[in-house]
């Protein structure tokens, strides 16, 4: 999604639309250039697929920017492109 979103309410609305629309994402933590980052995985049919890398830029204790990269960068950050499905038990 090569788009730019500015402002707290706009970014919150975007994130709610992506993460709150009935999809289940697991977030695998890592770091990128000293900043917190995570690789969201999505499991539409069992195997969890890495959907990309999201890097947070912090100012103090607040997020001031988010950058998303496609899933081709996952191995550079020690993240797999897919994970086994989770047991629902």
PDB file of N, CA, C and O in Angstrom, chain B, residues numbered from 101:
ATOM      1  N   UNK B 101       0.835  -1.169   0.000  1.00  0.00           N
ATOM      2  CA  UNK B 101       0.000   0.000   0.000  1.00  0.00           C
ATOM      3  C   UNK B 101       0.880   1.231   0.000  1.00  0.00           C
ATOM      4  O   UNK B 101       1.183   1.773   1.063  1.00  0.00           O
ATOM      5  N   UNK B 102       1.287   1.674  -1.148  1.00  0.00           N
ATOM      6  CA  UNK B 102       2.194   2.820  -1.218  1.00  0.00           C
ATOM      7  C   UNK B 102       1.451   4.142  -1.049  1.00  0.00           C
ATOM      8  O   UNK B 102       1.337   4.933  -1.985  1.00  0.00           O
ATOM      9  N   UNK B 103       0.955   4.359   0.151  1.00  0.00           N
ATOM     10  CA  UNK B 103       0.180   5.563   0.427  1.00  0.00           C
ATOM     11  C   UNK B 103       0.759   6.263   1.644  1.00  0.00           C
ATOM     12  O   UNK B 103       1.520   5.665   2.405  1.00  0.00           O
ATOM     13  N   UNK B 104       0.412   7.492   1.825  1.00  0.00           N
ATOM     14  CA  UNK B 104       0.867   8.248   2.980  1.00  0.00           C
ATOM     15  C   UNK B 104      -0.350   8.721   3.757  1.00  0.00           C
ATOM     16  O   UNK B 104      -1.314   9.232   3.187  1.00  0.00           O
ATOM     17  N   UNK B 105      -0.285   8.540   5.059  1.00  0.00           N
ATOM     18  CA  UNK B 105      -1.367   8.963   5.942  1.00  0.00           C
ATOM     19  C   UNK B 105      -0.775   9.887   6.988  1.00  0.00           C
ATOM     20  O   UNK B 105       0.241   9.555   7.600  1.00  0.00           O
ATOM     21  N   UNK B 106      -1.378  11.019   7.202  1.00  0.00           N
ATOM     22  CA  UNK B 106      -0.889  11.976   8.187  1.00  0.00           C
ATOM     23  C   UNK B 106      -1.991  12.295   9.171  1.00  0.00           C
ATOM     24  O   UNK B 106      -3.156  12.443   8.804  1.00  0.00           O
ATOM     25  N   UNK B 107      -1.601  12.397  10.427  1.00  0.00           N
ATOM     26  CA  UNK B 107      -2.551  12.742  11.482  1.00  0.00           C
ATOM     27  C   UNK B 107      -3.015  11.514  12.235  1.00  0.00           C
ATOM     28  O   UNK B 107      -3.223  10.440  11.669  1.00  0.00           O
ATOM     29  N   UNK B 108      -3.167  11.709  13.507  1.00  0.00           N
ATOM     30  CA  UNK B 108      -3.519  10.618  14.405  1.00  0.00           C
ATOM     31  C   UNK B 108      -4.841   9.943  14.033  1.00  0.00           C
ATOM     32  O   UNK B 108      -4.907   8.716  13.974  1.00  0.00           O
ATOM     33  N   UNK B 109      -5.873  10.712  13.786  1.00  0.00           N
ATOM     34  CA  UNK B 109      -7.188  10.130  13.478  1.00  0.00           C
ATOM     35  C   UNK B 109      -7.188   9.389  12.150  1.00  0.00           C
ATOM     36  O   UNK B 109      -7.816   8.338  12.023  1.00  0.00           O
ATOM     37  N   UNK B 110      -6.486   9.933  11.160  1.00  0.00           N
ATOM     38  CA  UNK B 110      -6.425   9.295   9.849  1.00  0.00           C
ATOM     39  C   UNK B 110      -5.680   7.963   9.941  1.00  0.00           C
ATOM     40  O   UNK B 110      -6.128   6.959   9.387  1.00  0.00           O
ATOM     41  N   UNK B 111      -4.547   7.955  10.637  1.00  0.00           N
ATOM     42  CA  UNK B 111      -3.765   6.725  10.796  1.00  0.00           C
ATOM     43  C   UNK B 111      -4.550   5.701  11.616  1.00  0.00           C
ATOM     44  O   UNK B 111      -4.554   4.517  11.278  1.00  0.00           O
ATOM     45  N   UNK B 112      -5.205   6.133  12.673  1.00  0.00           N
ATOM     46  CA  UNK B 112      -6.012   5.213  13.486  1.00  0.00           C
ATOM     47  C   UNK B 112      -7.128   4.592  12.653  1.00  0.00           C
ATOM     48  O   UNK B 112      -7.402   3.398  12.781  1.00  0.00           O
ATOM     49  N   UNK B 113      -7.768   5.381  11.809  1.00  0.00           N
ATOM     50  CA  UNK B 113      -8.813   4.851  10.932  1.00  0.00           C
ATOM     51  C   UNK B 113      -8.275   3.845   9.940  1.00  0.00           C
ATOM     52  O   UNK B 113      -8.912   2.823   9.683  1.00  0.00           O
ATOM     53  N   UNK B 114      -7.102   4.122   9.377  1.00  0.00           N
ATOM     54  CA  UNK B 114      -6.473   3.190   8.445  1.00  0.00           C
ATOM     55  C   UNK B 114      -6.160   1.868   9.139  1.00  0.00           C
ATOM     56  O   UNK B 114      -6.479   0.799   8.618  1.00  0.00           O
ATOM     57  N   UNK B 115      -5.538   1.940  10.310  1.00  0.00           N
ATOM     58  CA  UNK B 115      -5.177   0.723  11.044  1.00  0.00           C
ATOM     59  C   UNK B 115      -6.417  -0.065  11.452  1.00  0.00           C
ATOM     60  O   UNK B 115      -6.417  -1.294  11.381  1.00  0.00           O
ATOM     61  N   UNK B 116      -7.459   0.615  11.874  1.00  0.00           N
ATOM     62  CA  UNK B 116      -8.702  -0.067  12.243  1.00  0.00           C
ATOM     63  C   UNK B 116      -9.293  -0.791  11.038  1.00  0.00           C
ATOM     64  O   UNK B 116      -9.825  -1.892  11.171  1.00  0.00           O
ATOM     65  N   UNK B 117      -9.200  -0.177   9.872  1.00  0.00           N
ATOM     66  CA  UNK B 117      -9.718  -0.807   8.664  1.00  0.00           C
ATOM     67  C   UNK B 117      -8.935  -2.046   8.267  1.00  0.00           C
ATOM     68  O   UNK B 117      -9.515  -3.021   7.790  1.00  0.00           O
ATOM     69  N   UNK B 118      -7.627  -2.017   8.460  1.00  0.00           N
ATOM     70  CA  UNK B 118      -6.783  -3.158   8.091  1.00  0.00           C
ATOM     71  C   UNK B 118      -6.844  -4.249   9.155  1.00  0.00           C
ATOM     72  O   UNK B 118      -7.084  -5.414   8.835  1.00  0.00           O
ATOM     73  N   UNK B 119      -6.631  -3.886  10.403  1.00  0.00           N
ATOM     74  CA  UNK B 119      -6.520  -4.880  11.471  1.00  0.00           C
ATOM     75  C   UNK B 119      -7.850  -5.204  12.134  1.00  0.00           C
ATOM     76  O   UNK B 119      -7.941  -6.205  12.845  1.00  0.00           O
ATOM     77  N   UNK B 120      -8.875  -4.404  11.931  1.00  0.00           N
ATOM     78  CA  UNK B 120     -10.128  -4.632  12.625  1.00  0.00           C
ATOM     79  C   UNK B 120     -11.254  -5.135  11.751  1.00  0.00           C
ATOM     80  O   UNK B 120     -12.414  -5.088  12.160  1.00  0.00           O
ATOM     81  N   UNK B 121     -10.944  -5.615  10.558  1.00  0.00           N
ATOM     82  CA  UNK B 121     -12.015  -6.006   9.641  1.00  0.00           C
ATOM     83  C   UNK B 121     -12.291  -7.507   9.659  1.00  0.00           C
ATOM     84  O   UNK B 121     -12.652  -8.079   8.631  1.00  0.00           O
ATOM     85  N   UNK B 122     -12.126  -8.144  10.805  1.00  0.00           N
ATOM     86  CA  UNK B 122     -12.404  -9.571  10.902  1.00  0.00           C
ATOM     87  C   UNK B 122     -11.235 -10.454  10.533  1.00  0.00           C
ATOM     88  O   UNK B 122     -11.324 -11.676  10.648  1.00  0.00           O
ATOM     89  N   UNK B 123     -10.136  -9.859  10.091  1.00  0.00           N
ATOM     90  CA  UNK B 123      -8.934 -10.641   9.801  1.00  0.00           C
ATOM     91  C   UNK B 123      -8.185 -10.874  11.092  1.00  0.00           C
ATOM     92  O   UNK B 123      -8.229 -10.053  12.008  1.00  0.00           O
ATOM     93  N   UNK B 124      -7.501 -11.990  11.160  1.00  0.00           N
ATOM     94  CA  UNK B 124      -6.687 -12.277  12.343  1.00  0.00           C
ATOM     95  C   UNK B 124      -5.221 -12.217  11.952  1.00  0.00           C
ATOM     96  O   UNK B 124      -4.758 -13.013  11.135  1.00  0.00           O
ATOM     97  N   UNK B 125      -4.498 -11.284  12.526  1.00  0.00           N
ATOM     98  CA  UNK B 125      -3.071 -11.141  12.305  1.00  0.00           C
ATOM     99  C   UNK B 125      -2.328 -11.486  13.578  1.00  0.00           C
ATOM    100  O   UNK B 125      -2.764 -11.140  14.675  1.00  0.00           O
ATOM    101  N   UNK B 126      -1.219 -12.158  13.431  1.00  0.00           N
ATOM    102  CA  UNK B 126      -0.272 -12.324  14.527  1.00  0.00           C
ATOM    103  C   UNK B 126       0.897 -11.408  14.206  1.00  0.00           C
ATOM    104  O   UNK B 126       1.283 -11.280  13.044  1.00  0.00           O
ATOM    105  N   UNK B 127       1.461 -10.773  15.216  1.00  0.00           N
ATOM    106  CA  UNK B 127       2.575  -9.853  15.014  1.00  0.00           C
ATOM    107  C   UNK B 127       3.844 -10.479  15.572  1.00  0.00           C
ATOM    108  O   UNK B 127       3.916 -10.796  16.759  1.00  0.00           O
ATOM    109  N   UNK B 128       4.846 -10.655  14.713  1.00  0.00           N
ATOM    110  CA  UNK B 128       6.123 -11.231  15.106  1.00  0.00           C
ATOM    111  C   UNK B 128       7.098 -10.069  15.300  1.00  0.00           C
ATOM    112  O   UNK B 128       7.424  -9.373  14.339  1.00  0.00           O
ATOM    113  N   UNK B 129       7.570  -9.849  16.545  1.00  0.00           N
ATOM    114  CA  UNK B 129       8.407  -8.678  16.809  1.00  0.00           C
ATOM    115  C   UNK B 129       9.836  -8.824  16.294  1.00  0.00           C
ATOM    116  O   UNK B 129      10.385  -9.924  16.241  1.00  0.00           O
ATOM    117  N   UNK B 130      10.424  -7.688  15.918  1.00  0.00           N
ATOM    118  CA  UNK B 130      11.829  -7.592  15.536  1.00  0.00           C
ATOM    119  C   UNK B 130      12.233  -6.134  15.697  1.00  0.00           C
ATOM    120  O   UNK B 130      11.480  -5.341  16.262  1.00  0.00           O
ATOM    121  N   UNK B 131      13.404  -5.776  15.211  1.00  0.00           N
ATOM    122  CA  UNK B 131      13.859  -4.386  15.245  1.00  0.00           C
ATOM    123  C   UNK B 131      14.435  -4.046  13.886  1.00  0.00           C
ATOM    124  O   UNK B 131      14.957  -4.913  13.186  1.00  0.00           O
ATOM    125  N   UNK B 132      14.336  -2.773  13.515  1.00  0.00           N
ATOM    126  CA  UNK B 132      14.900  -2.284  12.262  1.00  0.00           C
ATOM    127  C   UNK B 132      15.544  -0.932  12.521  1.00  0.00           C
ATOM    128  O   UNK B 132      14.859   0.006  12.931  1.00  0.00           O
ATOM    129  N   UNK B 133      16.832  -0.816  12.294  1.00  0.00           N
ATOM    130  CA  UNK B 133      17.566   0.427  12.555  1.00  0.00           C
ATOM    131  C   UNK B 133      17.339   0.936  13.970  1.00  0.00           C
ATOM    132  O   UNK B 133      17.213   2.139  14.195  1.00  0.00           O
ATOM    133  N   UNK B 134      17.288   0.011  14.918  1.00  0.00           N
ATOM    134  CA  UNK B 134      17.105   0.380  16.320  1.00  0.00           C
ATOM    135  C   UNK B 134      15.675   0.695  16.706  1.00  0.00           C
ATOM    136  O   UNK B 134      15.408   0.973  17.875  1.00  0.00           O
ATOM    137  N   UNK B 135      14.753   0.661  15.771  1.00  0.00           N
ATOM    138  CA  UNK B 135      13.347   0.976  16.046  1.00  0.00           C
ATOM    139  C   UNK B 135      12.537  -0.315  16.161  1.00  0.00           C
ATOM    140  O   UNK B 135      12.896  -1.324  15.555  1.00  0.00           O
ATOM    141  N   UNK B 136      11.451  -0.294  16.930  1.00  0.00           N
ATOM    142  CA  UNK B 136      10.592  -1.474  16.998  1.00  0.00           C
ATOM    143  C   UNK B 136       9.940  -1.739  15.643  1.00  0.00           C
ATOM    144  O   UNK B 136       9.560  -0.819  14.918  1.00  0.00           O
ATOM    145  N   UNK B 137       9.826  -3.018  15.333  1.00  0.00           N
ATOM    146  CA  UNK B 137       9.214  -3.415  14.068  1.00  0.00           C
ATOM    147  C   UNK B 137       8.496  -4.736  14.290  1.00  0.00           C
ATOM    148  O   UNK B 137       8.747  -5.436  15.270  1.00  0.00           O
ATOM    149  N   UNK B 138       7.604  -5.065  13.373  1.00  0.00           N
ATOM    150  CA  UNK B 138       6.945  -6.362  13.453  1.00  0.00           C
ATOM    151  C   UNK B 138       6.544  -6.829  12.065  1.00  0.00           C
ATOM    152  O   UNK B 138       6.300  -6.043  11.150  1.00  0.00           O
ATOM    153  N   UNK B 139       6.489  -8.148  11.958  1.00  0.00           N
ATOM    154  CA  UNK B 139       6.043  -8.772  10.729  1.00  0.00           C
ATOM    155  C   UNK B 139       4.671  -9.358  10.954  1.00  0.00           C
ATOM    156  O   UNK B 139       4.543 -10.368  11.646  1.00  0.00           O
ATOM    157  N   UNK B 140       3.645  -8.760  10.394  1.00  0.00           N
ATOM    158  CA  UNK B 140       2.310  -9.332  10.538  1.00  0.00           C
ATOM    159  C   UNK B 140       2.198 -10.622   9.727  1.00  0.00           C
ATOM    160  O   UNK B 140       2.657 -10.693   8.587  1.00  0.00           O
ATOM    161  N   UNK B 141       1.585 -11.638  10.328  1.00  0.00           N
ATOM    162  CA  UNK B 141       1.299 -12.870   9.598  1.00  0.00           C
ATOM    163  C   UNK B 141      -0.206 -13.052   9.555  1.00  0.00           C
ATOM    164  O   UNK B 141      -0.912 -12.715  10.506  1.00  0.00           O
ATOM    165  N   UNK B 142      -0.682 -13.577   8.463  1.00  0.00           N
ATOM    166  CA  UNK B 142      -2.111 -13.766   8.246  1.00  0.00           C
ATOM    167  C   UNK B 142      -2.338 -15.199   7.821  1.00  0.00           C
ATOM    168  O   UNK B 142      -1.578 -15.737   7.016  1.00  0.00           O
ATOM    169  N   UNK B 143      -3.376 -15.823   8.352  1.00  0.00           N
ATOM    170  CA  UNK B 143      -3.651 -17.230   8.073  1.00  0.00           C
ATOM    171  C   UNK B 143      -5.027 -17.403   7.453  1.00  0.00           C
ATOM    172  O   UNK B 143      -5.971 -17.764   8.156  1.00  0.00           O
ATOM    173  N   UNK B 144      -5.169 -17.154   6.144  1.00  0.00           N
ATOM    174  CA  UNK B 144      -6.478 -17.337   5.528  1.00  0.00           C
ATOM    175  C   UNK B 144      -6.902 -18.802   5.461  1.00  0.00           C
ATOM    176  O   UNK B 144      -8.096 -19.097   5.422  1.00  0.00           O
ATOM    177  N   UNK B 145      -5.930 -19.727   5.448  1.00  0.00           N
ATOM    178  CA  UNK B 145      -6.288 -21.155   5.354  1.00  0.00           C
ATOM    179  C   UNK B 145      -5.210 -22.026   5.968  1.00  0.00           C
ATOM    180  O   UNK B 145      -4.649 -22.887   5.290  1.00  0.00           O
ATOM    181  N   UNK B 146      -4.917 -21.816   7.229  1.00  0.00           N
ATOM    182  CA  UNK B 146      -3.981 -22.678   7.933  1.00  0.00           C
ATOM    183  C   UNK B 146      -2.603 -22.078   8.105  1.00  0.00           C
ATOM    184  O   UNK B 146      -2.308 -21.524   9.164  1.00  0.00           O
ATOM    185  N   UNK B 147      -1.751 -22.169   7.099  1.00  0.00           N
ATOM    186  CA  UNK B 147      -0.392 -21.650   7.200  1.00  0.00           C
ATOM    187  C   UNK B 147      -0.442 -20.130   7.317  1.00  0.00           C
ATOM    188  O   UNK B 147      -1.166 -19.459   6.581  1.00  0.00           O
ATOM    189  N   UNK B 148       0.342 -19.600   8.258  1.00  0.00           N
ATOM    190  CA  UNK B 148       0.401 -18.149   8.458  1.00  0.00           C
ATOM    191  C   UNK B 148       1.447 -17.551   7.519  1.00  0.00           C
ATOM    192  O   UNK B 148       2.618 -17.927   7.576  1.00  0.00           O
ATOM    193  N   UNK B 149       1.039 -16.642   6.674  1.00  0.00           N
ATOM    194  CA  UNK B 149       1.923 -16.028   5.689  1.00  0.00           C
ATOM    195  C   UNK B 149       2.347 -14.638   6.147  1.00  0.00           C
ATOM    196  O   UNK B 149       1.520 -13.841   6.590  1.00  0.00           O
ATOM    197  N   UNK B 150       3.646 -14.353   6.036  1.00  0.00           N
ATOM    198  CA  UNK B 150       4.150 -13.023   6.338  1.00  0.00           C
ATOM    199  C   UNK B 150       3.671 -12.040   5.290  1.00  0.00           C
ATOM    200  O   UNK B 150       3.855 -12.268   4.094  1.00  0.00           O
ATOM    201  N   UNK B 151       3.063 -10.957   5.720  1.00  0.00           N
ATOM    202  CA  UNK B 151       2.494  -9.993   4.770  1.00  0.00           C
ATOM    203  C   UNK B 151       3.383  -8.772   4.560  1.00  0.00           C
ATOM    204  O   UNK B 151       3.068  -7.914   3.736  1.00  0.00           O
ATOM    205  N   UNK B 152       4.481  -8.685   5.292  1.00  0.00           N
ATOM    206  CA  UNK B 152       5.381  -7.553   5.133  1.00  0.00           C
ATOM    207  C   UNK B 152       6.076  -7.234   6.438  1.00  0.00           C
ATOM    208  O   UNK B 152       6.074  -8.041   7.367  1.00  0.00           O
ATOM    209  N   UNK B 153       6.663  -6.071   6.505  1.00  0.00           N
ATOM    210  CA  UNK B 153       7.341  -5.596   7.706  1.00  0.00           C
ATOM    211  C   UNK B 153       6.847  -4.189   7.979  1.00  0.00           C
ATOM    212  O   UNK B 153       6.807  -3.352   7.077  1.00  0.00           O
ATOM    213  N   UNK B 154       6.472  -3.929   9.214  1.00  0.00           N
ATOM    214  CA  UNK B 154       6.052  -2.590   9.616  1.00  0.00           C
ATOM    215  C   UNK B 154       7.057  -2.086  10.651  1.00  0.00           C
ATOM    216  O   UNK B 154       7.278  -2.723  11.681  1.00  0.00           O
ATOM    217  N   UNK B 155       7.660  -0.932  10.360  1.00  0.00           N
ATOM    218  CA  UNK B 155       8.651  -0.326  11.240  1.00  0.00           C
ATOM    219  C   UNK B 155       8.032   0.924  11.853  1.00  0.00           C
ATOM    220  O   UNK B 155       7.489   1.774  11.148  1.00  0.00           O
ATOM    221  N   UNK B 156       8.122   1.022  13.170  1.00  0.00           N
ATOM    222  CA  UNK B 156       7.611   2.189  13.889  1.00  0.00           C
ATOM    223  C   UNK B 156       8.761   3.133  14.179  1.00  0.00           C
ATOM    224  O   UNK B 156       9.831   2.693  14.599  1.00  0.00           O
ATOM    225  N   UNK B 157       8.558   4.417  13.963  1.00  0.00           N
ATOM    226  CA  UNK B 157       9.524   5.433  14.356  1.00  0.00           C
ATOM    227  C   UNK B 157       8.940   6.138  15.561  1.00  0.00           C
ATOM    228  O   UNK B 157       7.815   6.636  15.524  1.00  0.00           O
ATOM    229  N   UNK B 158       9.720   6.174  16.633  1.00  0.00           N
ATOM    230  CA  UNK B 158       9.238   6.746  17.890  1.00  0.00           C
ATOM    231  C   UNK B 158       9.866   8.097  18.160  1.00  0.00           C
ATOM    232  O   UNK B 158      11.032   8.333  17.843  1.00  0.00           O
ATOM    233  N   UNK B 159       9.080   8.978  18.750  1.00  0.00           N
ATOM    234  CA  UNK B 159       9.558  10.223  19.323  1.00  0.00           C
ATOM    235  C   UNK B 159       9.113  10.179  20.772  1.00  0.00           C
ATOM    236  O   UNK B 159       7.924  10.291  21.073  1.00  0.00           O
ATOM    237  N   UNK B 160      10.072  10.015  21.662  1.00  0.00           N
ATOM    238  CA  UNK B 160       9.714   9.800  23.064  1.00  0.00           C
ATOM    239  C   UNK B 160       8.959   8.485  23.174  1.00  0.00           C
ATOM    240  O   UNK B 160       9.440   7.444  22.725  1.00  0.00           O
ATOM    241  N   UNK B 161       7.777   8.536  23.773  1.00  0.00           N
ATOM    242  CA  UNK B 161       6.975   7.317  23.922  1.00  0.00           C
ATOM    243  C   UNK B 161       5.816   7.266  22.925  1.00  0.00           C
ATOM    244  O   UNK B 161       4.856   6.523  23.129  1.00  0.00           O
ATOM    245  N   UNK B 162       5.902   8.054  21.848  1.00  0.00           N
ATOM    246  CA  UNK B 162       4.821   8.098  20.853  1.00  0.00           C
ATOM    247  C   UNK B 162       5.312   7.667  19.475  1.00  0.00           C
ATOM    248  O   UNK B 162       6.467   7.882  19.108  1.00  0.00           O
ATOM    249  N   UNK B 163       4.412   7.060  18.735  1.00  0.00           N
ATOM    250  CA  UNK B 163       4.699   6.699  17.349  1.00  0.00           C
ATOM    251  C   UNK B 163       4.538   7.954  16.502  1.00  0.00           C
ATOM    252  O   UNK B 163       3.486   8.593  16.517  1.00  0.00           O
ATOM    253  N   UNK B 164       5.583   8.300  15.768  1.00  0.00           N
ATOM    254  CA  UNK B 164       5.474   9.474  14.890  1.00  0.00           C
ATOM    255  C   UNK B 164       5.472   9.067  13.418  1.00  0.00           C
ATOM    256  O   UNK B 164       5.153   9.884  12.554  1.00  0.00           O
ATOM    257  N   UNK B 165       5.826   7.808  13.122  1.00  0.00           N
ATOM    258  CA  UNK B 165       5.778   7.352  11.724  1.00  0.00           C
ATOM    259  C   UNK B 165       5.712   5.833  11.698  1.00  0.00           C
ATOM    260  O   UNK B 165       6.196   5.155  12.604  1.00  0.00           O
ATOM    261  N   UNK B 166       5.102   5.315  10.634  1.00  0.00           N
ATOM    262  CA  UNK B 166       5.062   3.877  10.364  1.00  0.00           C
ATOM    263  C   UNK B 166       5.449   3.694   8.910  1.00  0.00           C
ATOM    264  O   UNK B 166       4.935   4.381   8.027  1.00  0.00           O
ATOM    265  N   UNK B 167       6.357   2.763   8.665  1.00  0.00           N
ATOM    266  CA  UNK B 167       6.740   2.435   7.302  1.00  0.00           C
ATOM    267  C   UNK B 167       6.481   0.960   7.066  1.00  0.00           C
ATOM    268  O   UNK B 167       6.802   0.126   7.912  1.00  0.00           O
ATOM    269  N   UNK B 168       5.902   0.638   5.924  1.00  0.00           N
ATOM    270  CA  UNK B 168       5.614  -0.755   5.586  1.00  0.00           C
ATOM    271  C   UNK B 168       6.455  -1.161   4.387  1.00  0.00           C
ATOM    272  O   UNK B 168       6.580  -0.426   3.408  1.00  0.00           O
ATOM    273  N   UNK B 169       7.026  -2.354   4.496  1.00  0.00           N
ATOM    274  CA  UNK B 169       7.809  -2.943   3.418  1.00  0.00           C
ATOM    275  C   UNK B 169       7.164  -4.261   3.033  1.00  0.00           C
ATOM    276  O   UNK B 169       6.520  -4.904   3.861  1.00  0.00           O
ATOM    277  N   UNK B 170       7.334  -4.670   1.774  1.00  0.00           N
ATOM    278  CA  UNK B 170       6.718  -5.931   1.348  1.00  0.00           C
ATOM    279  C   UNK B 170       7.458  -7.119   1.971  1.00  0.00           C
ATOM    280  O   UNK B 170       8.501  -6.951   2.603  1.00  0.00           O
ATOM    281  N   UNK B 171       6.908  -8.307   1.785  1.00  0.00           N
ATOM    282  CA  UNK B 171       7.439  -9.477   2.482  1.00  0.00           C
ATOM    283  C   UNK B 171       8.788  -9.954   1.972  1.00  0.00           C
ATOM    284  O   UNK B 171       9.358 -10.876   2.556  1.00  0.00           O
ATOM    285  N   UNK B 172       9.324  -9.369   0.909  1.00  0.00           N
ATOM    286  CA  UNK B 172      10.652  -9.783   0.430  1.00  0.00           C
ATOM    287  C   UNK B 172      11.761  -9.413   1.416  1.00  0.00           C
ATOM    288  O   UNK B 172      12.844  -9.994   1.349  1.00  0.00           O
ATOM    289  N   UNK B 173      11.528  -8.471   2.324  1.00  0.00           N
ATOM    290  CA  UNK B 173      12.554  -8.055   3.290  1.00  0.00           C
ATOM    291  C   UNK B 173      12.560  -8.909   4.557  1.00  0.00           C
ATOM    292  O   UNK B 173      13.467  -8.771   5.377  1.00  0.00           O
ATOM    293  N   UNK B 174      11.581  -9.779   4.734  1.00  0.00           N
ATOM    294  CA  UNK B 174      11.466 -10.537   5.981  1.00  0.00           C
ATOM    295  C   UNK B 174      12.742 -11.286   6.357  1.00  0.00           C
ATOM    296  O   UNK B 174      13.147 -11.208   7.517  1.00  0.00           O
ATOM    297  N   UNK B 175      13.402 -12.009   5.443  1.00  0.00           N
ATOM    298  CA  UNK B 175      14.623 -12.729   5.833  1.00  0.00           C
ATOM    299  C   UNK B 175      15.737 -11.813   6.342  1.00  0.00           C
ATOM    300  O   UNK B 175      16.540 -12.236   7.174  1.00  0.00           O
ATOM    301  N   UNK B 176      15.804 -10.580   5.866  1.00  0.00           N
ATOM    302  CA  UNK B 176      16.831  -9.645   6.335  1.00  0.00           C
ATOM    303  C   UNK B 176      16.676  -9.329   7.816  1.00  0.00           C
ATOM    304  O   UNK B 176      17.631  -8.903   8.465  1.00  0.00           O
ATOM    305  N   UNK B 177      15.479  -9.534   8.353  1.00  0.00           N
ATOM    306  CA  UNK B 177      15.200  -9.225   9.755  1.00  0.00           C
ATOM    307  C   UNK B 177      14.980 -10.484  10.586  1.00  0.00           C
ATOM    308  O   UNK B 177      14.454 -10.419  11.697  1.00  0.00           O
ATOM    309  N   UNK B 178      15.382 -11.624  10.044  1.00  0.00           N
ATOM    310  CA  UNK B 178      15.252 -12.882  10.772  1.00  0.00           C
ATOM    311  C   UNK B 178      13.835 -13.400  10.869  1.00  0.00           C
ATOM    312  O   UNK B 178      13.530 -14.218  11.736  1.00  0.00           O
ATOM    313  N   UNK B 179      12.963 -12.934   9.986  1.00  0.00           N
ATOM    314  CA  UNK B 179      11.566 -13.359  10.014  1.00  0.00           C
ATOM    315  C   UNK B 179      11.285 -14.324   8.863  1.00  0.00           C
ATOM    316  O   UNK B 179      11.730 -14.089   7.740  1.00  0.00           O
ATOM    317  N   UNK B 180      10.554 -15.405   9.129  1.00  0.00           N
ATOM    318  CA  UNK B 180      10.218 -16.341   8.060  1.00  0.00           C
ATOM    319  C   UNK B 180       9.098 -15.793   7.181  1.00  0.00           C
ATOM    320  O   UNK B 180       8.320 -14.945   7.617  1.00  0.00           O
ATOM    321  N   UNK B 181       9.019 -16.274   5.956  1.00  0.00           N
ATOM    322  CA  UNK B 181       7.933 -15.864   5.057  1.00  0.00           C
ATOM    323  C   UNK B 181       6.625 -16.573   5.393  1.00  0.00           C
ATOM    324  O   UNK B 181       5.549 -16.104   5.023  1.00  0.00           O
ATOM    325  N   UNK B 182       6.719 -17.704   6.097  1.00  0.00           N
ATOM    326  CA  UNK B 182       5.509 -18.393   6.539  1.00  0.00           C
ATOM    327  C   UNK B 182       5.801 -19.141   7.823  1.00  0.00           C
ATOM    328  O   UNK B 182       6.951 -19.462   8.122  1.00  0.00           O
ATOM    329  N   UNK B 183       4.755 -19.414   8.576  1.00  0.00           N
ATOM    330  CA  UNK B 183       4.812 -20.151   9.835  1.00  0.00           C
ATOM    331  C   UNK B 183       3.717 -21.190   9.836  1.00  0.00           C
ATOM    332  O   UNK B 183       2.701 -21.014   9.165  1.00  0.00           O
ATOM    333  N   UNK B 184       3.903 -22.284  10.584  1.00  0.00           N
ATOM    334  CA  UNK B 184       2.827 -23.270  10.663  1.00  0.00           C
ATOM    335  C   UNK B 184       1.574 -22.671  11.297  1.00  0.00           C
ATOM    336  O   UNK B 184       1.646 -21.692  12.039  1.00  0.00           O
ATOM    337  N   UNK B 185       0.443 -23.265  10.997  1.00  0.00           N
ATOM    338  CA  UNK B 185      -0.801 -22.783  11.595  1.00  0.00           C
ATOM    339  C   UNK B 185      -0.762 -22.986  13.098  1.00  0.00           C
ATOM    340  O   UNK B 185      -0.060 -23.860  13.608  1.00  0.00           O
ATOM    341  N   UNK B 186      -1.525 -22.166  13.791  1.00  0.00           N
ATOM    342  CA  UNK B 186      -1.635 -22.286  15.256  1.00  0.00           C
ATOM    343  C   UNK B 186      -2.732 -23.269  15.594  1.00  0.00           C
ATOM    344  O   UNK B 186      -3.756 -23.343  14.914  1.00  0.00           O
ATOM    345  N   UNK B 187      -2.509 -24.005  16.630  1.00  0.00           N
ATOM    346  CA  UNK B 187      -3.554 -24.905  17.133  1.00  0.00           C
ATOM    347  C   UNK B 187      -4.652 -24.055  17.737  1.00  0.00           C
ATOM    348  O   UNK B 187      -4.360 -23.085  18.437  1.00  0.00           O
ATOM    349  N   UNK B 188      -5.890 -24.390  17.489  1.00  0.00           N
ATOM    350  CA  UNK B 188      -7.018 -23.627  18.048  1.00  0.00           C
ATOM    351  C   UNK B 188      -7.496 -24.234  19.353  1.00  0.00           C
ATOM    352  O   UNK B 188      -8.536 -23.827  19.871  1.00  0.00           O
ATOM    353  N   UNK B 189      -6.780 -25.178  19.890  1.00  0.00           N
ATOM    354  CA  UNK B 189      -7.181 -25.800  21.156  1.00  0.00           C
ATOM    355  C   UNK B 189      -6.796 -24.990  22.336  1.00  0.00           C
ATOM    356  O   UNK B 189      -7.066 -25.384  23.470  1.00  0.00           O
TER     357      UNK B 189
END
